[in-house]
Amino acid sequence: CRDTDYIRVDRIAKNARFFENTPAGRLEITINLSKPEKDPRDIAAALYIHPNYLSSIFTKQMGISLVAYITNYRLLVAQKMLMETDLSVEKIALEVGFYDVQHFSRVFKSRVGLTPQMFRVANRPSPEP
């Protein structure tokens, strides 16, 4: 696995009580981006806490919902891949955890302001003459 396949947010908490009592008050979550079925319920189950409680403490500590955080991270990885690789938009969508390229394109455009194809064209270095 590549480093970009994972989201890491500070310290691991085996349960929510430990999380709340950590001096840093941070939670480390590792999410495999190639597994889009990983959602807050799966993460909560791995931490042995209720999904609503995980969502509440994550939002409280990070200032953003867990779902939005995961989506934003996936889109950042996608932007990097669009700029640095020649992979198709469909392949990039799958790599970052979207099963449906049309859904990926809609989410990408709503968050970034450009379609993935337009973003690629706008952010690719110009060929040198």
Helices and strands as residue ranges (DSSP letters): G 3-5, E 6-7, H 16-21, E 31-32, H 40-47, H 51-62, H 66-84, H 89-95, H 101-112, H 116-123
